[in-house]
Amino acid sequence: MAVRIFNTLSGKKEEFKPTDGNNVKMYACGITVSGEAHIGHAYQALIYDIIRKYLEKRGYKVKYARNYTDVDDKIIAKSNETGIPADKYAADMIKKIDAEMKRLKVDEPSVWIKATESMDDIIAFIEKLIEKGYAYPTEKGDVYYSVEKFPSYGNLSHRNLDDAINGVRVDNDEMKKNPLDFALWKSAKAGEPFWQSPWGNGRPGWHIECSAMNYKTFGERIDIHGGGRDLIFPHHENEIAQSEALTGKQFVKYWIHNGLIKVNGQKMSKSLGNSLLLSDLLDKYSPETVKFALLSTNYRSDINVTDGLFPEAEKHLADFYAVIKSAQDKGIAITGENRAIDDDFNAAMDDDFNTALALSALFGYFKAAKAKIVAGDSSVGADINQIIKTYSLLGLFATPADEFLNSVKKKAESEIPEEVRAIAEERLKCRKEKNWAKSDELRDRISALGYEIKDAKDGYTLTKK
């Protein structure tokens, strides 16, 4: 079965056919480093890392590039706020973000690109657009792209020019010929970082960076361009206008856009104060738990992060790991293969990288595995081994079962309030004294506080309901 991808440009799933045999050119918009990495950044990086890995599994040779926007209005604002020079602030933030992505165990792309390291390419790109009549400089030293010169503007976002004007934040500059024209080069303001150009000192607009960096890295065309759905308009629409005006060729064959992160139903944003930092998330949950939670939703859908999302993912993984440990404890060799499991996984991923469908199959696999263990069927070792091997592509089952389960247990114990622990200890004493009535009363008190106690040979276990 061929890989099928939902292409934002056509609005439908299409069979994946790279322009150059098995060679794939893939680019995903990276992070503007005006702050630390949040869960939205993690989700986007994770999705395109998995898409790259799955295409490689299917036999493609993928060159995958991501960028860092390291000069931008927000970065300059943070520089002014902190007193740290903009270039140092950006470099420090990239270090922090890289470290958190490593903690999440997201692999590096084939190529990292930074806007500040591509300035000559950006300027050359703008010069060519001016020569071709698609862009114009102003007396102030700004350069704008003339949208009306590009008739297919709006095709990606499926809107006409009137809709586009209503949907974009208009920069009030009397030098612009059309309200929809967007900046390719911004003249320098006092105190801002700048680069020399034929139009005076300044810095690039956001949209031109990706077009120029793509052109520098891949040439005239790429197979896959990814990013969040919020980038379709105007960012990706503007990339198309810039790149296709320069080359006269189709810029991207397949446009892929992931959904957005919502927190308790609201769009995540700094203005609402509901951003979830990746560092905070990884301080509380394992990389596998975070991945399982995020990949349980189809990548094109929004993810609603509720209070129970990550605890539920952790519980499911603990249940799965418990089955693996049970097999190991019974001396069952975790070797061999079950091709049907891998075939099912491939079928799900071939259908527009459907990680949600692939993960849903785990519940059935582990239920069957549990029954085989009880029945003493040693073929379960091949099933478990195949699950571990196949789902490693999603970053799952990479931890020894004992280690994962002990980590979850310790975390759960550390989160139990002292009040509940004290009642549990009092109840243990009552049980030793065979004061069953008092013991039952204390169990009910623990339950009323939202916890469950289970008696064990060496005492008891406490868990949150």
C-alpha positions as CSV (number, residue, x, y, z in Angstrom):
1,M,0.0,0.0,0.0
2,A,1.3,3.5,-0.9
3,V,1.6,6.3,1.6
4,R,-1.2,8.8,1.3
5,I,-0.9,12.3,2.6
6,F,-3.6,15.0,3.2
7,N,-2.5,17.9,1.1
8,T,-3.7,21.2,2.4
9,L,-3.3,22.7,-1.1
10,S,-5.7,20.2,-2.8
11,G,-7.8,19.7,0.3
12,K,-7.7,15.9,-0.1
13,K,-5.5,12.8,0.5
14,E,-3.1,12.1,-2.3
15,E,-0.7,9.2,-3.0
16,F,2.8,10.3,-2.0
17,K,5.1,10.5,-5.0
18,P,8.4,12.4,-4.5
19,T,9.7,14.5,-7.4
20,D,13.0,12.6,-7.5
21,G,12.5,8.9,-7.1
22,N,13.0,7.8,-3.5
23,N,14.6,11.0,-2.5
24,V,12.5,13.3,-0.3
25,K,13.0,17.0,0.4
26,M,11.2,17.9,3.6
27,Y,11.1,21.2,5.5
28,A,9.2,22.2,8.6
29,C,8.9,25.7,10.1
30,G,10.7,25.7,13.4
31,I,10.6,27.9,16.4
32,T,10.9,31.7,16.8
33,V,13.2,31.8,19.8
34,S,11.5,34.5,21.8
35,G,10.9,32.2,24.8
36,E,11.4,28.7,26.0
37,A,9.9,25.7,24.2
38,H,6.2,25.0,25.1
39,I,4.1,22.0,24.4
40,G,3.0,23.3,21.0
41,H,6.6,23.5,19.8
42,A,7.2,20.0,21.2
43,Y,4.1,18.6,19.3
44,Q,5.2,20.1,16.0
45,A,8.7,18.9,16.3
46,L,7.5,15.4,17.3
47,I,5.0,15.1,14.4
48,Y,7.5,15.9,11.7
49,D,10.3,13.8,13.3
50,I,7.9,10.8,13.2
51,I,6.8,11.6,9.6
52,R,10.5,11.7,8.6
53,K,11.2,8.4,10.4
54,Y,8.1,6.6,8.9
55,L,9.0,7.7,5.3
56,E,12.5,6.3,6.0
57,K,11.0,3.0,7.2
58,R,9.1,2.8,3.9
59,G,12.3,3.0,2.0
60,Y,12.6,6.8,1.2
61,K,15.8,8.7,1.7
62,V,14.7,11.9,3.5
63,K,16.6,15.2,3.8
64,Y,14.8,17.0,6.5
65,A,15.4,20.6,7.4
66,R,14.1,22.8,10.2
67,N,14.8,26.4,10.9
68,Y,15.2,28.7,13.9
69,T,14.0,32.2,13.5
70,D,16.6,34.0,15.6
71,V,15.8,37.6,14.7
72,D,12.3,38.9,15.1
73,D,10.2,41.7,16.7
74,K,9.4,39.4,19.7
75,I,13.1,38.6,20.2
76,I,14.0,42.3,20.1
77,A,11.2,43.0,22.6
78,K,12.6,40.3,24.9
79,S,16.1,41.8,24.5
80,N,14.9,45.2,25.5
81,E,13.0,43.7,28.4
82,T,15.9,41.7,29.8
83,G,18.8,43.9,28.7
84,I,20.5,41.0,27.0
85,P,21.7,41.7,23.4
86,A,19.3,40.2,20.9
87,D,21.8,37.8,19.3
88,K,22.9,36.5,22.7
89,Y,19.3,36.2,23.9
90,A,18.5,34.1,20.8
91,A,21.6,31.9,21.1
92,D,20.9,31.2,24.8
93,M,17.2,30.4,24.0
94,I,18.3,28.0,21.2
95,K,20.5,26.1,23.7
96,K,17.6,25.8,26.2
97,I,15.2,24.6,23.5
98,D,17.7,22.1,22.1
99,A,18.2,20.7,25.5
100,E,14.5,20.2,26.1
101,M,14.0,18.5,22.7
102,K,16.8,16.1,23.6
103,R,15.0,15.4,26.9
104,L,11.9,14.6,24.9
105,K,14.0,12.4,22.7
106,V,13.1,14.1,19.4
107,D,15.9,13.5,16.9
108,E,17.8,16.3,15.1
109,P,16.8,17.1,11.6
110,S,19.3,16.5,8.7
111,V,19.9,20.2,8.5
112,W,19.4,23.1,11.0
113,I,19.1,26.5,9.4
114,K,19.2,29.9,11.2
115,A,17.9,33.1,9.8
116,T,20.9,35.2,10.9
117,E,23.2,32.7,9.1
118,S,21.3,33.1,5.9
119,M,21.3,36.9,5.5
120,D,23.2,37.0,2.2
121,D,20.8,34.5,0.7
122,I,17.8,36.4,1.9
123,I,19.1,39.7,0.4
124,A,19.9,38.0,-2.9
125,F,16.4,36.5,-3.0
126,I,14.8,39.9,-2.4
127,E,16.9,41.5,-5.1
128,K,15.7,38.9,-7.7
129,L,12.1,39.5,-6.7
130,I,12.6,43.3,-7.3
131,E,14.2,42.6,-10.7
132,K,11.3,40.4,-11.7
133,G,8.8,43.1,-10.7
134,Y,7.2,41.2,-7.8
135,A,8.6,43.5,-5.1
136,Y,9.4,47.2,-4.6
137,P,11.6,49.2,-2.3
138,T,10.3,52.4,-0.6
139,E,12.1,55.7,0.2
140,K,12.3,54.6,3.8
141,G,14.4,51.6,3.0
142,D,11.6,49.0,3.3
143,V,10.9,46.4,0.6
144,Y,7.4,45.0,0.0
145,Y,6.0,42.1,-2.0
146,S,3.3,43.2,-4.4
147,V,0.6,40.6,-3.9
148,E,-1.6,41.6,-6.9
149,K,1.3,40.6,-9.2
150,F,0.8,37.0,-8.0
151,P,-2.7,35.9,-9.4
152,S,-2.8,32.5,-7.5
153,Y,-2.4,34.2,-4.1
154,G,-4.9,32.6,-1.7
155,N,-4.9,29.1,-3.3
156,L,-3.3,27.4,-0.2
157,S,-5.8,28.9,2.2
158,H,-8.6,28.6,-0.3
159,R,-9.6,32.3,-0.1
160,N,-9.8,35.1,-2.6
161,L,-8.0,38.5,-2.3
162,D,-10.9,40.2,-0.6
163,D,-11.0,37.4,2.0
164,A,-7.3,37.7,2.4
165,I,-7.4,41.4,3.1
166,N,-10.0,40.8,5.8
167,G,-8.0,38.0,7.3
168,V,-4.6,39.6,7.7
169,R,-3.4,42.2,10.1
170,V,-2.6,45.2,8.0
171,D,0.6,47.2,8.6
172,N,-0.3,50.9,8.2
173,D,2.4,52.2,5.9
174,E,1.5,54.9,3.5
175,M,4.4,53.6,1.3
176,K,2.6,50.4,0.6
177,K,0.8,50.1,-2.8
178,N,-1.7,47.6,-1.5
179,P,-2.9,46.9,2.1
180,L,-2.1,43.2,1.5
181,D,1.5,43.7,0.4
182,F,3.9,42.3,3.0
183,A,7.4,43.3,4.1
184,L,10.4,41.5,2.7
185,W,12.9,43.9,4.3
186,K,12.3,46.2,7.2
187,S,14.4,49.3,7.6
188,A,16.2,49.5,10.9
189,K,14.8,51.4,13.9
190,A,17.0,52.9,16.6
191,G,18.5,50.4,18.9
192,E,17.5,47.3,16.8
193,P,19.9,44.8,15.3
194,F,20.5,45.3,11.6
195,W,22.3,44.1,8.5
196,Q,23.5,46.2,5.5
197,S,21.6,45.8,2.3
198,P,21.1,47.6,-1.0
199,W,18.1,49.4,0.5
200,G,19.9,50.5,3.7
201,N,20.4,49.0,7.1
202,G,17.6,46.7,8.2
203,R,16.5,43.1,8.7
204,P,14.3,40.6,6.9
205,G,10.6,40.1,7.2
206,W,9.5,36.8,8.7
207,H,8.1,35.2,5.5
208,I,11.1,35.7,3.3
209,E,13.3,33.8,5.7
210,C,11.7,30.4,5.0
211,S,11.6,30.9,1.3
212,A,15.3,31.9,1.1
213,M,16.4,29.2,3.5
214,N,14.5,26.5,1.5
215,Y,16.0,27.8,-1.7
216,K,19.5,27.7,-0.2
217,T,19.0,24.2,1.2
218,F,17.0,22.4,-1.4
219,G,16.8,24.5,-4.6
220,E,13.7,25.3,-6.5
221,R,11.3,22.7,-5.3
222,I,10.6,20.5,-2.2
223,D,8.3,17.6,-1.6
224,I,6.9,18.3,1.8
225,H,6.5,21.5,3.8
226,G,5.1,21.2,7.3
227,G,3.9,23.5,10.0
228,G,1.1,24.3,12.4
229,R,-2.3,25.1,10.9
230,D,-2.1,28.7,12.1
231,L,0.8,29.2,9.6
232,I,-1.3,28.5,6.5
233,F,-2.3,32.1,6.2
234,P,-0.5,34.4,5.8
235,H,2.9,32.8,6.4
236,H,2.8,29.8,4.0
237,E,0.7,31.6,1.5
238,N,3.4,34.3,1.4
239,E,6.1,31.6,1.1
240,I,4.4,30.3,-2.0
241,A,4.1,33.8,-3.5
242,Q,7.7,34.5,-2.9
243,S,9.2,31.2,-4.1
244,E,7.0,30.6,-7.1
245,A,7.5,34.2,-8.3
246,L,11.3,33.7,-8.2
247,T,11.4,30.3,-9.9
248,G,8.2,30.1,-12.0
249,K,7.8,26.5,-10.6
250,Q,5.6,24.9,-8.0
251,F,7.3,25.4,-4.7
252,V,5.9,22.5,-2.6
253,K,4.1,19.3,-3.8
254,Y,2.6,18.4,-0.4
255,W,1.6,20.9,2.3
256,I,1.1,19.2,5.7
257,H,-0.4,21.1,8.7
258,N,-0.8,19.9,12.2
259,G,-3.5,20.9,14.6
260,L,-3.1,23.3,17.5
261,I,-2.9,22.8,21.2
262,K,-5.8,24.0,23.4
263,V,-5.8,24.0,27.2
264,N,-9.1,23.2,28.7
265,G,-10.8,24.2,25.5
266,Q,-9.0,27.5,25.0
267,K,-6.3,28.2,22.4
268,M,-2.9,28.2,24.1
269,S,-1.3,31.6,24.1
270,K,1.0,33.7,26.3
271,S,-1.7,36.4,26.5
272,L,-4.1,34.0,28.2
273,G,-1.3,32.8,30.5
274,N,-2.0,29.2,29.7
275,S,1.2,28.1,27.9
276,L,2.6,24.8,29.1
277,L,6.4,24.8,29.1
278,L,8.0,21.6,27.8
279,S,10.5,21.7,30.7
280,D,7.7,21.7,33.3
281,L,5.9,18.9,31.5
282,L,9.1,16.7,31.4
283,D,9.8,17.4,35.0
284,K,6.5,15.6,35.8
285,Y,6.1,13.0,33.1
286,S,8.4,10.7,31.1
287,P,9.0,11.4,27.4
288,E,7.1,8.3,26.5
289,T,4.0,9.5,28.5
290,V,4.1,12.9,26.7
291,K,4.4,11.2,23.3
292,F,1.6,8.7,24.0
293,A,-0.7,11.6,25.0
294,L,0.1,13.8,22.0
295,L,0.1,11.0,19.4
296,S,-3.3,9.7,20.6
297,T,-5.0,12.4,18.5
298,N,-4.7,12.5,14.7
299,Y,-2.1,15.1,13.9
300,R,-4.4,17.2,11.8
301,S,-6.8,17.6,14.8
302,D,-6.5,20.0,17.7
303,I,-5.4,18.5,21.0
304,N,-7.3,19.6,24.1
305,V,-5.0,19.4,27.1
306,T,-7.1,18.7,30.1
307,D,-6.0,17.9,33.6
308,G,-6.4,14.2,32.9
309,L,-4.6,13.9,29.5
310,F,-1.1,13.0,30.7
311,P,-2.1,11.0,33.9
312,E,-4.4,8.9,31.7
313,A,-1.6,8.3,29.1
314,E,0.8,7.4,32.0
315,K,-1.8,4.9,33.3
316,H,-2.2,3.2,29.9
317,L,1.6,2.9,29.4
318,A,2.0,1.5,33.0
319,D,-0.7,-1.1,32.2
320,F,1.1,-2.1,29.0
321,Y,4.5,-2.3,30.7
322,A,2.9,-4.4,33.5
323,V,2.1,-7.0,30.8
324,I,5.7,-6.9,29.5
325,K,7.0,-7.4,33.0
326,S,4.6,-10.2,33.7
327,A,5.9,-12.1,30.6
328,Q,9.5,-11.4,31.7
329,D,8.8,-12.6,35.3
330,K,7.5,-15.9,33.9
331,G,10.7,-16.4,32.0
332,I,9.1,-16.0,28.6
333,A,11.7,-15.0,26.0
334,I,10.9,-11.7,24.3
335,T,12.1,-12.7,20.9
336,G,10.7,-13.4,17.5
337,E,8.3,-11.5,15.3
338,N,4.6,-11.1,14.5
339,R,4.4,-9.5,11.1
340,A,0.7,-8.9,11.4
341,I,1.3,-6.3,14.1
342,D,3.8,-4.4,11.9
343,D,1.5,-4.7,8.9
344,D,-1.3,-3.1,11.0
345,F,0.9,-0.3,12.1
346,N,2.0,0.4,8.5
347,A,-1.5,0.4,7.3
348,A,-2.4,3.1,9.9
349,M,0.6,5.2,9.1
350,D,0.2,4.8,5.4
351,D,-3.2,6.5,5.8
352,D,-1.9,10.1,6.4
353,F,0.4,9.1,9.4
354,N,-2.5,8.0,11.6
355,T,-0.8,7.6,14.9
356,A,-4.1,7.7,16.8
357,L,-5.2,4.5,15.0
358,A,-1.8,2.9,15.5
359,L,-1.9,3.5,19.2
360,S,-5.5,2.4,19.6
361,A,-4.4,-1.1,18.4
362,L,-2.2,-1.5,21.5
363,F,-5.1,-2.1,23.8
364,G,-6.1,-5.1,21.8
365,Y,-2.6,-6.4,21.5
366,F,-1.9,-6.2,25.2
367,K,-5.3,-7.7,26.1
368,A,-4.5,-10.7,23.9
369,A,-0.9,-10.9,25.3
370,K,-2.2,-10.9,28.9
371,A,-4.5,-13.9,28.0
372,K,-1.6,-15.7,26.4
373,I,0.6,-15.3,29.5
374,V,-2.2,-16.7,31.7
375,A,-2.6,-19.6,29.3
376,G,1.2,-20.2,29.3
377,D,1.4,-19.6,25.6
378,S,5.1,-18.7,24.9
379,S,4.3,-17.2,21.4
380,V,3.4,-14.1,23.4
381,G,7.1,-13.3,23.4
382,A,7.1,-12.7,19.7
383,D,4.0,-10.5,20.0
384,I,5.6,-8.3,22.7
385,N,9.0,-8.2,20.9
386,Q,7.2,-7.0,17.7
387,I,5.3,-4.3,19.6
388,I,8.5,-3.0,21.1
389,K,10.3,-3.0,17.8
390,T,7.4,-1.5,15.7
391,Y,6.3,1.2,18.2
392,S,9.9,2.3,18.8
393,L,9.3,4.5,15.8
394,L,6.9,6.5,17.9
395,G,9.4,6.6,20.8
396,L,7.5,4.1,22.9
397,F,8.6,1.0,24.9
398,A,12.2,2.2,25.0
399,T,12.5,1.8,28.8
400,P,13.0,-1.4,30.7
401,A,9.6,-2.4,32.2
402,D,10.9,-2.5,35.8
403,E,12.4,1.0,35.4
404,F,9.2,2.5,33.9
405,L,6.9,0.9,36.5
406,N,9.1,1.8,39.5
407,S,9.3,5.4,38.2
408,V,5.5,5.7,38.0
409,K,5.1,4.1,41.4
410,K,7.6,6.5,43.1
411,K,6.0,9.5,41.5
412,A,2.5,8.4,42.6
413,E,3.8,7.9,46.2
414,S,5.5,11.3,46.2
415,E,2.3,13.0,45.3
416,I,0.3,11.6,48.2
417,P,-0.4,14.2,50.9
418,E,1.0,13.7,54.4
419,E,-2.5,13.7,55.8
420,V,-3.4,10.7,53.7
421,R,-0.2,8.9,54.6
422,A,-0.8,9.5,58.3
423,I,-4.3,8.0,58.1
424,A,-2.9,5.0,56.2
425,E,-0.2,4.4,58.8
426,E,-2.9,4.6,61.6
427,R,-5.0,2.1,59.7
428,L,-2.0,-0.3,59.3
429,K,-1.6,-0.2,63.1
430,C,-5.3,-0.9,63.6
431,R,-5.1,-3.9,61.3
432,K,-2.1,-5.3,63.2
433,E,-4.2,-4.9,66.4
434,K,-7.2,-6.5,64.6
435,N,-9.3,-3.5,65.2
436,W,-11.3,-4.1,62.0
437,A,-14.1,-1.5,62.7
438,K,-11.6,1.3,63.1
439,S,-9.6,0.0,60.1
440,D,-12.7,0.2,57.9
441,E,-13.5,3.7,59.2
442,L,-10.0,4.9,58.2
443,R,-10.3,3.3,54.8
444,D,-13.5,5.3,54.2
445,R,-11.7,8.5,55.3
446,I,-8.9,7.9,52.8
447,S,-11.5,7.2,50.1
448,A,-13.3,10.5,50.9
449,L,-10.0,12.3,50.4
450,G,-9.8,10.9,46.9
451,Y,-7.4,8.0,47.4
452,E,-7.6,4.2,47.4
453,I,-5.8,1.9,49.7
454,K,-5.0,-1.7,49.0
455,D,-3.5,-4.1,51.5
456,A,-0.4,-5.9,50.6
457,K,2.0,-8.4,52.3
458,D,4.5,-5.7,53.2
459,G,1.9,-3.1,54.2
460,Y,-0.3,-1.3,51.7
461,T,-0.3,0.7,48.5
462,L,-2.0,4.1,48.0
463,T,-3.2,5.4,44.7
464,K,-5.2,8.5,43.6
465,K,-8.6,7.6,42.4
